[in-house]
């Protein structure tokens, strides 16, 4: 693994799921509109996709050079 921490993608995914779930319950019990949660979830999942995609691309490039 060349000194890389195991589970970088898994950790980011678990963090994003926790953030979205916590925001959902806050929205549910506060009586706020679900439009706010929908927009929040889209931003978090887009950031997750960017992060995981970037990690995957850099891993593929590094493994291809060796």
Residue, then its C-alpha position, 0 to 999 in steps of 0.5 A: x500500500x506504499x504507506x497510504x492509509x487504508x480506507x480513505x474512500x470508505x472514511x469519506x463516504x461514512x463521513x458524508x453519509x453521517x452528515x447527510x443523515x444528521x441534517x435529515x433528522x435535524x430537518x425532520x424534527x425542526x420542521x424545516x423544509x425538505x428543500x433545504x435538506x435536498x440542496x444540502x445533500x446534493x452539495x455534500x454528495x457532489x463534494x464526496x464524488x469529487x473527493x473519491x474521484x480524485x483519490x481514485x484518479x491519483x491512485x490509478x496514475x501512481x499505480x500505472x507509473x510503477 
